[in-house]
Structures are given as structure tokens and as C-alpha cells.
């Protein structure tokens, strides 16, 4: 469940970044002079965070498969509800 929440938040962040990128490009937003940051720098920051977010999503998807998840065995003779084997 924690992986699903993290992937969902990462996708939401990615959507927000793409929307921000589109708004900056379409409306031609310029930043205040005191920030000393050009629109190109801001776009590079957005793209960098987007790439890092995509990598995070991929890691969150593939880490459970790489670690093989839970290796705990279940007692098959316990009835309809699965019970963990006692050590």
C-alpha cells in the first residue's frame, strides 16, 4: 500500500510539473527581476525534477519485484483464511 501511495503522489507531482511547464510556455510568464533566474533556468529545473520523479516512479514499481517481496510461508491446513506458519 505504501508503494501505491508513493507512486500516486509522484504521478500527481509529475502532472503538476507538466502543467506548470505548459503555463509558463503558453502565457510567456517572466519572473521578477530580483530572482536573477531566467525562464530557461526555471524550465531546466522543472525538467530535472520531472526526470527525477519518473526515475522514482520506476524504482517504486521495480523494487518490490527485485527484492521478491515477502518470502513468508503460509499454513495451507488452517482453513479458508491463510495463516502464517509458526516457526
PyMOL Python script that loads the backbone (N, CA, C, O; Angstrom):
from pymol import cmd

cmd.read_pdbstr("""\
ATOM      1  N   UNK A   1       0.820  -1.191   0.000  1.00  0.00           N
ATOM      2  CA  UNK A   1       0.000   0.000   0.000  1.00  0.00           C
ATOM      3  C   UNK A   1       0.868   1.260   0.000  1.00  0.00           C
ATOM      4  O   UNK A   1       0.522   2.254  -0.639  1.00  0.00           O
ATOM      5  N   UNK A   2       1.997   1.219   0.718  1.00  0.00           N
ATOM      6  CA  UNK A   2       2.853   2.393   0.763  1.00  0.00           C
ATOM      7  C   UNK A   2       3.440   2.699  -0.609  1.00  0.00           C
ATOM      8  O   UNK A   2       3.666   3.862  -0.944  1.00  0.00           O
ATOM      9  N   UNK A   3       3.690   1.652  -1.412  1.00  0.00           N
ATOM     10  CA  UNK A   3       4.196   1.874  -2.752  1.00  0.00           C
ATOM     11  C   UNK A   3       3.142   2.533  -3.633  1.00  0.00           C
ATOM     12  O   UNK A   3       3.461   3.396  -4.450  1.00  0.00           O
ATOM     13  N   UNK A   4       1.892   2.127  -3.469  1.00  0.00           N
ATOM     14  CA  UNK A   4       0.814   2.702  -4.267  1.00  0.00           C
ATOM     15  C   UNK A   4       0.652   4.181  -3.941  1.00  0.00           C
ATOM     16  O   UNK A   4       0.467   4.994  -4.846  1.00  0.00           O
ATOM     17  N   UNK A   5       0.718   4.541  -2.660  1.00  0.00           N
ATOM     18  CA  UNK A   5       0.606   5.947  -2.269  1.00  0.00           C
ATOM     19  C   UNK A   5       1.773   6.755  -2.834  1.00  0.00           C
ATOM     20  O   UNK A   5       1.568   7.856  -3.347  1.00  0.00           O
ATOM     21  N   UNK A   6       2.972   6.234  -2.749  1.00  0.00           N
ATOM     22  CA  UNK A   6       4.143   6.956  -3.246  1.00  0.00           C
ATOM     23  C   UNK A   6       4.078   7.136  -4.755  1.00  0.00           C
ATOM     24  O   UNK A   6       4.402   8.208  -5.267  1.00  0.00           O
ATOM     25  N   UNK A   7       3.665   6.101  -5.467  1.00  0.00           N
ATOM     26  CA  UNK A   7       3.541   6.205  -6.923  1.00  0.00           C
ATOM     27  C   UNK A   7       2.463   7.214  -7.283  1.00  0.00           C
ATOM     28  O   UNK A   7       2.643   7.997  -8.216  1.00  0.00           O
ATOM     29  N   UNK A   8       1.341   7.213  -6.560  1.00  0.00           N
ATOM     30  CA  UNK A   8       0.264   8.158  -6.830  1.00  0.00           C
ATOM     31  C   UNK A   8       0.733   9.593  -6.617  1.00  0.00           C
ATOM     32  O   UNK A   8       0.479  10.459  -7.455  1.00  0.00           O
ATOM     33  N   UNK A   9       1.420   9.853  -5.496  1.00  0.00           N
ATOM     34  CA  UNK A   9       1.918  11.209  -5.245  1.00  0.00           C
ATOM     35  C   UNK A   9       2.955  11.613  -6.276  1.00  0.00           C
ATOM     36  O   UNK A   9       3.006  12.780  -6.664  1.00  0.00           O
ATOM     37  N   UNK A  10       3.779  10.686  -6.731  1.00  0.00           N
ATOM     38  CA  UNK A  10       4.775  11.005  -7.748  1.00  0.00           C
ATOM     39  C   UNK A  10       4.112  11.362  -9.070  1.00  0.00           C
ATOM     40  O   UNK A  10       4.548  12.287  -9.756  1.00  0.00           O
ATOM     41  N   UNK A  11       3.070  10.638  -9.424  1.00  0.00           N
ATOM     42  CA  UNK A  11       2.344  10.936 -10.659  1.00  0.00           C
ATOM     43  C   UNK A  11       1.655  12.292 -10.556  1.00  0.00           C
ATOM     44  O   UNK A  11       1.644  13.055 -11.522  1.00  0.00           O
ATOM     45  N   UNK A  12       1.080  12.599  -9.392  1.00  0.00           N
ATOM     46  CA  UNK A  12       0.451  13.906  -9.193  1.00  0.00           C
ATOM     47  C   UNK A  12       1.500  15.014  -9.333  1.00  0.00           C
ATOM     48  O   UNK A  12       1.240  16.033  -9.973  1.00  0.00           O
ATOM     49  N   UNK A  13       2.687  14.820  -8.737  1.00  0.00           N
ATOM     50  CA  UNK A  13       3.756  15.800  -8.865  1.00  0.00           C
ATOM     51  C   UNK A  13       4.163  15.981 -10.321  1.00  0.00           C
ATOM     52  O   UNK A  13       4.394  17.105 -10.766  1.00  0.00           O
ATOM     53  N   UNK A  14       4.251  14.897 -11.054  1.00  0.00           N
ATOM     54  CA  UNK A  14       4.620  14.976 -12.458  1.00  0.00           C
ATOM     55  C   UNK A  14       3.568  15.731 -13.266  1.00  0.00           C
ATOM     56  O   UNK A  14       3.916  16.519 -14.145  1.00  0.00           O
ATOM     57  N   UNK A  15       2.294  15.501 -12.980  1.00  0.00           N
ATOM     58  CA  UNK A  15       1.220  16.225 -13.671  1.00  0.00           C
ATOM     59  C   UNK A  15       1.290  17.717 -13.365  1.00  0.00           C
ATOM     60  O   UNK A  15       1.111  18.546 -14.258  1.00  0.00           O
ATOM     61  N   UNK A  16       1.551  18.061 -12.099  1.00  0.00           N
ATOM     62  CA  UNK A  16       1.678  19.471 -11.721  1.00  0.00           C
ATOM     63  C   UNK A  16       2.861  20.117 -12.443  1.00  0.00           C
ATOM     64  O   UNK A  16       2.764  21.257 -12.897  1.00  0.00           O
ATOM     65  N   UNK A  17       3.966  19.398 -12.548  1.00  0.00           N
ATOM     66  CA  UNK A  17       5.140  19.942 -13.236  1.00  0.00           C
ATOM     67  C   UNK A  17       4.866  20.165 -14.723  1.00  0.00           C
ATOM     68  O   UNK A  17       5.268  21.185 -15.283  1.00  0.00           O
ATOM     69  N   UNK A  18       4.187  19.222 -15.356  1.00  0.00           N
ATOM     70  CA  UNK A  18       3.861  19.376 -16.774  1.00  0.00           C
ATOM     71  C   UNK A  18       2.902  20.546 -16.970  1.00  0.00           C
ATOM     72  O   UNK A  18       3.038  21.303 -17.931  1.00  0.00           O
ATOM     73  N   UNK A  19       1.929  20.702 -16.064  1.00  0.00           N
ATOM     74  CA  UNK A  19       1.000  21.824 -16.152  1.00  0.00           C
ATOM     75  C   UNK A  19       1.744  23.147 -15.957  1.00  0.00           C
ATOM     76  O   UNK A  19       1.482  24.114 -16.672  1.00  0.00           O
ATOM     77  N   UNK A  20       2.657  23.194 -15.006  1.00  0.00           N
ATOM     78  CA  UNK A  20       3.454  24.400 -14.775  1.00  0.00           C
ATOM     79  C   UNK A  20       4.303  24.729 -15.996  1.00  0.00           C
ATOM     80  O   UNK A  20       4.398  25.889 -16.396  1.00  0.00           O
ATOM     81  N   UNK A  21       4.909  23.727 -16.579  1.00  0.00           N
ATOM     82  CA  UNK A  21       5.709  23.911 -17.790  1.00  0.00           C
ATOM     83  C   UNK A  21       4.849  24.476 -18.918  1.00  0.00           C
ATOM     84  O   UNK A  21       5.268  25.401 -19.614  1.00  0.00           O
ATOM     85  N   UNK A  22       3.636  23.920 -19.102  1.00  0.00           N
ATOM     86  CA  UNK A  22       2.743  24.381 -20.158  1.00  0.00           C
ATOM     87  C   UNK A  22       2.296  25.825 -19.922  1.00  0.00           C
ATOM     88  O   UNK A  22       2.248  26.623 -20.858  1.00  0.00           O
ATOM     89  N   UNK A  23       1.973  26.154 -18.682  1.00  0.00           N
ATOM     90  CA  UNK A  23       1.532  27.515 -18.372  1.00  0.00           C
ATOM     91  C   UNK A  23       2.651  28.523 -18.629  1.00  0.00           C
ATOM     92  O   UNK A  23       2.407  29.598 -19.176  1.00  0.00           O
ATOM     93  N   UNK A  24       3.868  28.177 -18.237  1.00  0.00           N
ATOM     94  CA  UNK A  24       4.997  29.082 -18.463  1.00  0.00           C
ATOM     95  C   UNK A  24       5.223  29.306 -19.949  1.00  0.00           C
ATOM     96  O   UNK A  24       5.461  30.432 -20.385  1.00  0.00           O
ATOM     97  N   UNK A  25       5.147  28.233 -20.724  1.00  0.00           N
ATOM     98  CA  UNK A  25       5.391  28.354 -22.162  1.00  0.00           C
ATOM     99  C   UNK A  25       4.252  29.081 -22.881  1.00  0.00           C
ATOM    100  O   UNK A  25       4.505  29.946 -23.720  1.00  0.00           O
ATOM    101  N   UNK A  26       3.013  28.741 -22.562  1.00  0.00           N
ATOM    102  CA  UNK A  26       1.871  29.317 -23.277  1.00  0.00           C
ATOM    103  C   UNK A  26       1.690  30.793 -22.941  1.00  0.00           C
ATOM    104  O   UNK A  26       1.498  31.612 -23.840  1.00  0.00           O
ATOM    105  N   UNK A  27       1.747  31.137 -21.666  1.00  0.00           N
ATOM    106  CA  UNK A  27       1.482  32.511 -21.245  1.00  0.00           C
ATOM    107  C   UNK A  27       2.719  33.393 -21.272  1.00  0.00           C
ATOM    108  O   UNK A  27       2.616  34.606 -21.089  1.00  0.00           O
ATOM    109  N   UNK A  28       3.876  32.808 -21.495  1.00  0.00           N
ATOM    110  CA  UNK A  28       5.112  33.591 -21.554  1.00  0.00           C
ATOM    111  C   UNK A  28       5.417  34.298 -20.243  1.00  0.00           C
ATOM    112  O   UNK A  28       5.774  35.476 -20.230  1.00  0.00           O
ATOM    113  N   UNK A  29       5.274  33.578 -19.151  1.00  0.00           N
ATOM    114  CA  UNK A  29       5.481  34.154 -17.819  1.00  0.00           C
ATOM    115  C   UNK A  29       6.956  34.481 -17.622  1.00  0.00           C
ATOM    116  O   UNK A  29       7.832  33.674 -17.932  1.00  0.00           O
ATOM    117  N   UNK A  30       7.214  35.675 -17.102  1.00  0.00           N
ATOM    118  CA  UNK A  30       8.575  36.044 -16.743  1.00  0.00           C
ATOM    119  C   UNK A  30       8.649  36.204 -15.227  1.00  0.00           C
ATOM    120  O   UNK A  30       7.669  36.573 -14.579  1.00  0.00           O
ATOM    121  N   UNK A  31       9.793  35.929 -14.691  1.00  0.00           N
ATOM    122  CA  UNK A  31       9.986  36.017 -13.247  1.00  0.00           C
ATOM    123  C   UNK A  31      10.406  37.427 -12.854  1.00  0.00           C
ATOM    124  O   UNK A  31      10.911  38.180 -13.686  1.00  0.00           O
ATOM    125  N   UNK A  32      10.201  37.787 -11.585  1.00  0.00           N
ATOM    126  CA  UNK A  32      10.639  39.121 -11.127  1.00  0.00           C
ATOM    127  C   UNK A  32      12.149  39.299 -11.306  1.00  0.00           C
ATOM    128  O   UNK A  32      12.905  38.329 -11.241  1.00  0.00           O
ATOM    129  N   UNK A  33      12.582  40.537 -11.530  1.00  0.00           N
ATOM    130  CA  UNK A  33      13.990  40.825 -11.777  1.00  0.00           C
ATOM    131  C   UNK A  33      14.882  40.455 -10.596  1.00  0.00           C
ATOM    132  O   UNK A  33      16.038  40.079 -10.790  1.00  0.00           O
ATOM    133  N   UNK A  34      14.360  40.557  -9.379  1.00  0.00           N
ATOM    134  CA  UNK A  34      15.164  40.288  -8.193  1.00  0.00           C
ATOM    135  C   UNK A  34      15.549  38.824  -8.030  1.00  0.00           C
ATOM    136  O   UNK A  34      16.453  38.510  -7.256  1.00  0.00           O
ATOM    137  N   UNK A  35      14.882  37.929  -8.741  1.00  0.00           N
ATOM    138  CA  UNK A  35      15.153  36.495  -8.605  1.00  0.00           C
ATOM    139  C   UNK A  35      16.414  36.071  -9.338  1.00  0.00           C
ATOM    140  O   UNK A  35      16.995  35.032  -9.026  1.00  0.00           O
ATOM    141  N   UNK A  36      16.841  36.864 -10.307  1.00  0.00           N
ATOM    142  CA  UNK A  36      18.033  36.555 -11.111  1.00  0.00           C
ATOM    143  C   UNK A  36      17.962  35.151 -11.701  1.00  0.00           C
ATOM    144  O   UNK A  36      18.947  34.413 -11.682  1.00  0.00           O
ATOM    145  N   UNK A  37      16.811  34.790 -12.218  1.00  0.00           N
ATOM    146  CA  UNK A  37      16.634  33.469 -12.815  1.00  0.00           C
ATOM    147  C   UNK A  37      15.865  33.650 -14.125  1.00  0.00           C
ATOM    148  O   UNK A  37      14.805  34.274 -14.156  1.00  0.00           O
ATOM    149  N   UNK A  38      16.410  33.100 -15.191  1.00  0.00           N
ATOM    150  CA  UNK A  38      15.727  33.214 -16.470  1.00  0.00           C
ATOM    151  C   UNK A  38      14.658  32.136 -16.595  1.00  0.00           C
ATOM    152  O   UNK A  38      14.617  31.189 -15.810  1.00  0.00           O
ATOM    153  N   UNK A  39      13.802  32.293 -17.585  1.00  0.00           N
ATOM    154  CA  UNK A  39      12.764  31.299 -17.833  1.00  0.00           C
ATOM    155  C   UNK A  39      13.407  29.976 -18.238  1.00  0.00           C
ATOM    156  O   UNK A  39      12.897  28.909 -17.896  1.00  0.00           O
ATOM    157  N   UNK A  40      14.512  30.039 -18.958  1.00  0.00           N
ATOM    158  CA  UNK A  40      15.206  28.803 -19.356  1.00  0.00           C
ATOM    159  C   UNK A  40      15.710  28.035 -18.135  1.00  0.00           C
ATOM    160  O   UNK A  40      15.641  26.806 -18.101  1.00  0.00           O
ATOM    161  N   UNK A  41      16.212  28.752 -17.141  1.00  0.00           N
ATOM    162  CA  UNK A  41      16.671  28.094 -15.919  1.00  0.00           C
ATOM    163  C   UNK A  41      15.509  27.433 -15.205  1.00  0.00           C
ATOM    164  O   UNK A  41      15.624  26.304 -14.727  1.00  0.00           O
ATOM    165  N   UNK A  42      14.382  28.143 -15.134  1.00  0.00           N
ATOM    166  CA  UNK A  42      13.198  27.572 -14.485  1.00  0.00           C
ATOM    167  C   UNK A  42      12.709  26.335 -15.233  1.00  0.00           C
ATOM    168  O   UNK A  42      12.321  25.347 -14.608  1.00  0.00           O
ATOM    169  N   UNK A  43      12.723  26.380 -16.542  1.00  0.00           N
ATOM    170  CA  UNK A  43      12.306  25.233 -17.352  1.00  0.00           C
ATOM    171  C   UNK A  43      13.260  24.059 -17.126  1.00  0.00           C
ATOM    172  O   UNK A  43      12.821  22.912 -17.038  1.00  0.00           O
ATOM    173  N   UNK A  44      14.559  24.338 -17.032  1.00  0.00           N
ATOM    174  CA  UNK A  44      15.531  23.263 -16.765  1.00  0.00           C
ATOM    175  C   UNK A  44      15.296  22.637 -15.399  1.00  0.00           C
ATOM    176  O   UNK A  44      15.436  21.424 -15.243  1.00  0.00           O
ATOM    177  N   UNK A  45      14.938  23.452 -14.405  1.00  0.00           N
ATOM    178  CA  UNK A  45      14.636  22.919 -13.078  1.00  0.00           C
ATOM    179  C   UNK A  45      13.414  22.020 -13.143  1.00  0.00           C
ATOM    180  O   UNK A  45      13.414  20.934 -12.563  1.00  0.00           O
ATOM    181  N   UNK A  46      12.378  22.454 -13.836  1.00  0.00           N
ATOM    182  CA  UNK A  46      11.145  21.663 -13.953  1.00  0.00           C
ATOM    183  C   UNK A  46      11.425  20.340 -14.663  1.00  0.00           C
ATOM    184  O   UNK A  46      10.927  19.294 -14.244  1.00  0.00           O
ATOM    185  N   UNK A  47      12.207  20.380 -15.718  1.00  0.00           N
ATOM    186  CA  UNK A  47      12.525  19.155 -16.463  1.00  0.00           C
ATOM    187  C   UNK A  47      13.367  18.210 -15.601  1.00  0.00           C
ATOM    188  O   UNK A  47      13.147  16.999 -15.622  1.00  0.00           O
ATOM    189  N   UNK A  48      14.324  18.747 -14.847  1.00  0.00           N
ATOM    190  CA  UNK A  48      15.162  17.918 -13.982  1.00  0.00           C
ATOM    191  C   UNK A  48      14.342  17.231 -12.901  1.00  0.00           C
ATOM    192  O   UNK A  48      14.509  16.038 -12.651  1.00  0.00           O
ATOM    193  N   UNK A  49      13.453  17.989 -12.261  1.00  0.00           N
ATOM    194  CA  UNK A  49      12.598  17.398 -11.233  1.00  0.00           C
ATOM    195  C   UNK A  49      11.655  16.363 -11.857  1.00  0.00           C
ATOM    196  O   UNK A  49      11.366  15.339 -11.238  1.00  0.00           O
ATOM    197  N   UNK A  50      11.185  16.620 -13.056  1.00  0.00           N
ATOM    198  CA  UNK A  50      10.328  15.651 -13.745  1.00  0.00           C
ATOM    199  C   UNK A  50      11.050  14.349 -14.050  1.00  0.00           C
ATOM    200  O   UNK A  50      10.484  13.269 -13.877  1.00  0.00           O
ATOM    201  N   UNK A  51      12.286  14.443 -14.499  1.00  0.00           N
ATOM    202  CA  UNK A  51      13.071  13.236 -14.780  1.00  0.00           C
ATOM    203  C   UNK A  51      13.347  12.463 -13.489  1.00  0.00           C
ATOM    204  O   UNK A  51      13.243  11.237 -13.457  1.00  0.00           O
ATOM    205  N   UNK A  52      13.701  13.193 -12.423  1.00  0.00           N
ATOM    206  CA  UNK A  52      13.933  12.535 -11.137  1.00  0.00           C
ATOM    207  C   UNK A  52      12.656  11.854 -10.639  1.00  0.00           C
ATOM    208  O   UNK A  52      12.718  10.772 -10.055  1.00  0.00           O
ATOM    209  N   UNK A  53      11.508  12.479 -10.865  1.00  0.00           N
ATOM    210  CA  UNK A  53      10.234  11.899 -10.449  1.00  0.00           C
ATOM    211  C   UNK A  53       9.921  10.636 -11.257  1.00  0.00           C
ATOM    212  O   UNK A  53       9.434   9.651 -10.702  1.00  0.00           O
ATOM    213  N   UNK A  54      10.193  10.659 -12.544  1.00  0.00           N
ATOM    214  CA  UNK A  54       9.984   9.454 -13.363  1.00  0.00           C
ATOM    215  C   UNK A  54      10.873   8.310 -12.882  1.00  0.00           C
ATOM    216  O   UNK A  54      10.429   7.164 -12.813  1.00  0.00           O
ATOM    217  N   UNK A  55      12.120   8.616 -12.551  1.00  0.00           N
ATOM    218  CA  UNK A  55      13.010   7.581 -12.028  1.00  0.00           C
ATOM    219  C   UNK A  55      12.504   7.040 -10.695  1.00  0.00           C
ATOM    220  O   UNK A  55      12.597   5.840 -10.438  1.00  0.00           O
ATOM    221  N   UNK A  56      11.970   7.913  -9.849  1.00  0.00           N
ATOM    222  CA  UNK A  56      11.393   7.480  -8.579  1.00  0.00           C
ATOM    223  C   UNK A  56      10.215   6.548  -8.803  1.00  0.00           C
ATOM    224  O   UNK A  56      10.089   5.531  -8.120  1.00  0.00           O
ATOM    225  N   UNK A  57       9.351   6.886  -9.756  1.00  0.00           N
ATOM    226  CA  UNK A  57       8.200   6.032 -10.066  1.00  0.00           C
ATOM    227  C   UNK A  57       8.680   4.659 -10.526  1.00  0.00           C
ATOM    228  O   UNK A  57       8.163   3.635 -10.080  1.00  0.00           O
ATOM    229  N   UNK A  58       9.667   4.639 -11.417  1.00  0.00           N
ATOM    230  CA  UNK A  58      10.180   3.357 -11.909  1.00  0.00           C
ATOM    231  C   UNK A  58      10.801   2.535 -10.780  1.00  0.00           C
ATOM    232  O   UNK A  58      10.601   1.322 -10.709  1.00  0.00           O
ATOM    233  N   UNK A  59      11.553   3.193  -9.899  1.00  0.00           N
ATOM    234  CA  UNK A  59      12.132   2.468  -8.763  1.00  0.00           C
ATOM    235  C   UNK A  59      11.057   1.919  -7.839  1.00  0.00           C
ATOM    236  O   UNK A  59      11.168   0.791  -7.360  1.00  0.00           O
ATOM    237  N   UNK A  60      10.019   2.705  -7.582  1.00  0.00           N
ATOM    238  CA  UNK A  60       8.945   2.237  -6.706  1.00  0.00           C
ATOM    239  C   UNK A  60       8.188   1.063  -7.315  1.00  0.00           C
ATOM    240  O   UNK A  60       7.640   0.231  -6.593  1.00  0.00           O
ATOM    241  N   UNK A  61       8.158   0.997  -8.635  1.00  0.00           N
ATOM    242  CA  UNK A  61       7.475  -0.121  -9.293  1.00  0.00           C
ATOM    243  C   UNK A  61       8.351  -1.367  -9.282  1.00  0.00           C
ATOM    244  O   UNK A  61       7.853  -2.466  -9.040  1.00  0.00           O
ATOM    245  N   UNK A  62       9.652  -1.215  -9.541  1.00  0.00           N
ATOM    246  CA  UNK A  62      10.506  -2.382  -9.732  1.00  0.00           C
ATOM    247  C   UNK A  62      11.207  -2.878  -8.474  1.00  0.00           C
ATOM    248  O   UNK A  62      11.660  -4.023  -8.463  1.00  0.00           O
ATOM    249  N   UNK A  63      11.321  -2.084  -7.418  1.00  0.00           N
ATOM    250  CA  UNK A  63      11.987  -2.541  -6.195  1.00  0.00           C
ATOM    251  C   UNK A  63      11.275  -3.746  -5.570  1.00  0.00           C
ATOM    252  O   UNK A  63      11.951  -4.699  -5.183  1.00  0.00           O
ATOM    253  N   UNK A  64       9.943  -3.748  -5.454  1.00  0.00           N
ATOM    254  CA  UNK A  64       9.310  -4.945  -4.868  1.00  0.00           C
ATOM    255  C   UNK A  64       9.572  -6.219  -5.667  1.00  0.00           C
ATOM    256  O   UNK A  64       9.679  -7.300  -5.089  1.00  0.00           O
ATOM    257  N   UNK A  65       9.675  -6.100  -6.990  1.00  0.00           N
ATOM    258  CA  UNK A  65       9.956  -7.279  -7.796  1.00  0.00           C
ATOM    259  C   UNK A  65      11.404  -7.727  -7.629  1.00  0.00           C
ATOM    260  O   UNK A  65      11.691  -8.924  -7.652  1.00  0.00           O
ATOM    261  N   UNK A  66      12.313  -6.777  -7.462  1.00  0.00           N
ATOM    262  CA  UNK A  66      13.725  -7.111  -7.308  1.00  0.00           C
ATOM    263  C   UNK A  66      14.001  -7.758  -5.953  1.00  0.00           C
ATOM    264  O   UNK A  66      14.867  -8.627  -5.849  1.00  0.00           O
ATOM    265  N   UNK A  67      13.277  -7.346  -4.921  1.00  0.00           N
ATOM    266  CA  UNK A  67      13.505  -7.908  -3.593  1.00  0.00           C
ATOM    267  C   UNK A  67      12.617  -9.122  -3.330  1.00  0.00           C
ATOM    268  O   UNK A  67      12.708  -9.726  -2.262  1.00  0.00           O
ATOM    269  N   UNK A  68      11.786  -9.479  -4.256  1.00  0.00           N
ATOM    270  CA  UNK A  68      10.890 -10.642  -4.196  1.00  0.00           C
ATOM    271  C   UNK A  68       9.848 -10.536  -3.100  1.00  0.00           C
ATOM    272  O   UNK A  68       9.295 -11.548  -2.669  1.00  0.00           O
ATOM    273  N   UNK A  69       9.579  -9.339  -2.651  1.00  0.00           N
ATOM    274  CA  UNK A  69       8.501  -9.121  -1.683  1.00  0.00           C
ATOM    275  C   UNK A  69       8.662  -9.946  -0.421  1.00  0.00           C
ATOM    276  O   UNK A  69       9.776 -10.161   0.057  1.00  0.00           O
ATOM    277  N   UNK A  70       7.558 -10.399   0.107  1.00  0.00           N
ATOM    278  CA  UNK A  70       7.558 -11.174   1.350  1.00  0.00           C
ATOM    279  C   UNK A  70       7.776 -12.652   1.030  1.00  0.00           C
ATOM    280  O   UNK A  70       7.096 -13.211   0.169  1.00  0.00           O
ATOM    281  N   UNK A  71       8.713 -13.275   1.715  1.00  0.00           N
ATOM    282  CA  UNK A  71       9.015 -14.683   1.494  1.00  0.00           C
ATOM    283  C   UNK A  71       8.436 -15.564   2.595  1.00  0.00           C
ATOM    284  O   UNK A  71       8.878 -16.698   2.775  1.00  0.00           O
ATOM    285  N   UNK A  72       7.461 -15.058   3.326  1.00  0.00           N
ATOM    286  CA  UNK A  72       6.890 -15.815   4.429  1.00  0.00           C
ATOM    287  C   UNK A  72       5.955 -16.891   3.875  1.00  0.00           C
ATOM    288  O   UNK A  72       5.230 -16.669   2.905  1.00  0.00           O
ATOM    289  N   UNK A  73       5.988 -18.046   4.507  1.00  0.00           N
ATOM    290  CA  UNK A  73       5.149 -19.151   4.069  1.00  0.00           C
ATOM    291  C   UNK A  73       3.847 -19.164   4.853  1.00  0.00           C
ATOM    292  O   UNK A  73       3.772 -18.636   5.963  1.00  0.00           O
ATOM    293  N   UNK A  74       2.826 -19.770   4.267  1.00  0.00           N
ATOM    294  CA  UNK A  74       1.519 -19.837   4.895  1.00  0.00           C
ATOM    295  C   UNK A  74       1.117 -21.284   5.122  1.00  0.00           C
ATOM    296  O   UNK A  74       1.460 -22.171   4.341  1.00  0.00           O
ATOM    297  N   UNK A  75       0.396 -21.500   6.186  1.00  0.00           N
ATOM    298  CA  UNK A  75      -0.071 -22.829   6.543  1.00  0.00           C
ATOM    299  C   UNK A  75      -1.314 -23.145   5.705  1.00  0.00           C
ATOM    300  O   UNK A  75      -2.341 -22.479   5.836  1.00  0.00           O
ATOM    301  N   UNK A  76      -1.216 -24.144   4.861  1.00  0.00           N
ATOM    302  CA  UNK A  76      -2.321 -24.481   3.960  1.00  0.00           C
ATOM    303  C   UNK A  76      -3.416 -25.275   4.659  1.00  0.00           C
ATOM    304  O   UNK A  76      -4.515 -25.391   4.117  1.00  0.00           O
ATOM    305  N   UNK A  77      -3.162 -25.819   5.827  1.00  0.00           N
ATOM    306  CA  UNK A  77      -4.138 -26.640   6.538  1.00  0.00           C
ATOM    307  C   UNK A  77      -4.958 -25.850   7.551  1.00  0.00           C
ATOM    308  O   UNK A  77      -5.653 -26.447   8.372  1.00  0.00           O
ATOM    309  N   UNK A  78      -4.893 -24.539   7.512  1.00  0.00           N
ATOM    310  CA  UNK A  78      -5.540 -23.730   8.539  1.00  0.00           C
ATOM    311  C   UNK A  78      -6.987 -23.381   8.205  1.00  0.00           C
ATOM    312  O   UNK A  78      -7.646 -22.705   8.995  1.00  0.00           O
ATOM    313  N   UNK A  79      -7.488 -23.810   7.084  1.00  0.00           N
ATOM    314  CA  UNK A  79      -8.868 -23.485   6.715  1.00  0.00           C
ATOM    315  C   UNK A  79      -8.905 -22.490   5.567  1.00  0.00           C
ATOM    316  O   UNK A  79      -7.978 -22.410   4.761  1.00  0.00           O
ATOM    317  N   UNK A  80      -9.996 -21.734   5.509  1.00  0.00           N
ATOM    318  CA  UNK A  80     -10.170 -20.805   4.385  1.00  0.00           C
ATOM    319  C   UNK A  80      -9.312 -19.550   4.512  1.00  0.00           C
ATOM    320  O   UNK A  80      -8.930 -18.961   3.501  1.00  0.00           O
ATOM    321  N   UNK A  81      -9.009 -19.141   5.722  1.00  0.00           N
ATOM    322  CA  UNK A  81      -8.211 -17.941   5.925  1.00  0.00           C
ATOM    323  C   UNK A  81      -6.740 -18.338   6.062  1.00  0.00           C
ATOM    324  O   UNK A  81      -6.393 -19.193   6.877  1.00  0.00           O
ATOM    325  N   UNK A  82      -5.890 -17.714   5.264  1.00  0.00           N
ATOM    326  CA  UNK A  82      -4.465 -18.044   5.292  1.00  0.00           C
ATOM    327  C   UNK A  82      -3.846 -17.592   6.606  1.00  0.00           C
ATOM    328  O   UNK A  82      -4.057 -16.464   7.051  1.00  0.00           O
ATOM    329  N   UNK A  83      -3.079 -18.486   7.220  1.00  0.00           N
ATOM    330  CA  UNK A  83      -2.375 -18.181   8.465  1.00  0.00           C
ATOM    331  C   UNK A  83      -0.888 -18.408   8.236  1.00  0.00           C
ATOM    332  O   UNK A  83      -0.498 -19.361   7.561  1.00  0.00           O
ATOM    333  N   UNK A  84      -0.059 -17.534   8.795  1.00  0.00           N
ATOM    334  CA  UNK A  84       1.378 -17.714   8.666  1.00  0.00           C
ATOM    335  C   UNK A  84       1.829 -18.926   9.454  1.00  0.00           C
ATOM    336  O   UNK A  84       1.313 -19.212  10.535  1.00  0.00           O
ATOM    337  N   UNK A  85       2.804 -19.637   8.897  1.00  0.00           N
ATOM    338  CA  UNK A  85       3.371 -20.785   9.581  1.00  0.00           C
ATOM    339  C   UNK A  85       4.133 -20.304  10.794  1.00  0.00           C
ATOM    340  O   UNK A  85       4.834 -19.293  10.749  1.00  0.00           O
ATOM    341  N   UNK A  86       3.989 -21.035  11.870  1.00  0.00           N
ATOM    342  CA  UNK A  86       4.725 -20.706  13.097  1.00  0.00           C
ATOM    343  C   UNK A  86       6.088 -21.329  13.020  1.00  0.00           C
ATOM    344  O   UNK A  86       6.252 -22.457  12.554  1.00  0.00           O
ATOM    345  N   UNK A  87       7.066 -20.585  13.482  1.00  0.00           N
ATOM    346  CA  UNK A  87       8.455 -21.075  13.408  1.00  0.00           C
ATOM    347  C   UNK A  87       8.776 -22.024  14.526  1.00  0.00           C
ATOM    348  O   UNK A  87       9.898 -22.524  14.609  1.00  0.00           O
TER     349      UNK A  87
END
""", "prot")
cmd.dss("prot")
cmd.show_as("cartoon", "prot")
cmd.util.cbc("prot")
cmd.orient("prot")
